[in-house]
């Protein structure tokens, strides 16, 4: 028992449901089997009842046989008449025949006593009454007077009674007995047929009900398992995907039951997680001070853009910019003012960028602007326009500032570190050349060769 409890405790819900449903099916089958056994016994009892219902026929047949024997005994008793042409000198046989008649009469009386215990239908009772009348006439008006005549050796009188009373009454009794026997057999047969049909119907209903019950349990088990296990499996699958970091899958809620409530809660949790992870990702990939991208976000994006360059030949350029004399601003006005300069500068740059461009704070007062699908020539013009715009901005307490730019276009065989290093060289040229200007390094050898062959 403990093993079974542990098994059910550790088994899946699907397994437990199947165990319950199979147990119910077995119980239904067991109950049906018991019912069939009971019906089989009922059928045996039905046959026994049918045989019992035919018992009166054997009694009546026995009575008729004894009545026939009595008639024969009277005829044989008449052979003791010396005047009879059928006289046979066999000793005193008359007394023996009379004794046999008396014995048969007593047996008939005993049989009638048992016969009267049986319950008959009204129609059978009417026929039985007619038969009783004929039988009574046979005994009272025929047999008993004939015995008295034989005992008195009045053979002629006995013969007249035989011919005028016994034989006619016997024929009448025999006819009515046969009619009664046919009716009893017919009634018993009809009752047996009706009972057999009822038995067959009950048996078939029980078998059909058992099979239908098993089918119902099987279908119910399948539907119940599908309605419970499938949504649970989906919920488990959603939990696993969410735990693996997949928050984009749509959670379908098809019901409002307990499982539907679980899925609703899971969908709400998924939405909150997406918001929280989005906020965390934003914090993790954004510079806290300026709101620009940080290095992590830049490195993730630049790899994707360089892959497009290598696969599809899309041009890719960037500009590296640095605030001129920013150390003096910090030293003279303090770091809070310097931070405010960077915030305003970042906002000014973002308002001037194209939708495809991105701004990254590279460190300190240095920023990187990534420009996908753009040549260095165009980026240099964009940088020049941006430089002029920054020069017109009035920074609080500081006034105006200047910015130096270094521009470089990525080569297909370069790493982003090599590419950024060339942009840094261009920035160095701008710084060393007097600041507040845009410098572009020469294009990579691969690009020069590619353009020359066009």
Secondary structure, DSSP 8 states (H G I E B T S, - for coil): -HHHHHHHHHS-HHHHHHHHHHHHHHHHHHHHHHHHHHHHHHHHHHHHHHHHHTHHHHHHHHHHHHHHHHHHHHHHHGGG-TTSTT----SSHHHHHHHHHHHHHHHHHHHHHHHTTS---HHHHHHHHHHHHHHHHIIIIIIHHHHHHHHTT-HHHHHHHIIIIIHHHHHHHHHHHHHHHHHHHHHHHHHHHHHHHHHHHHHHHHHHHHHHHHHHHHHHHHHHHIIIIIHHHHHHHHHHHHHTT---S-------SHHHHHHHHHHHHHHHHHHHHHHHHHHHHB-TTT--B-HHHHHHHHHHHHHHHHHH---EEEEEEEETTHHHHHHHH-HHHHHHHHHHHHHHHHHHS-TT-EEEEEETTEEEEEEET--HHHHHHHHHHHHHHHHT--BTTTB---EEEEEEE--TT--HHHHHHHHHHHHHHHHHTTSSSEEE----HHHHHHHHT-
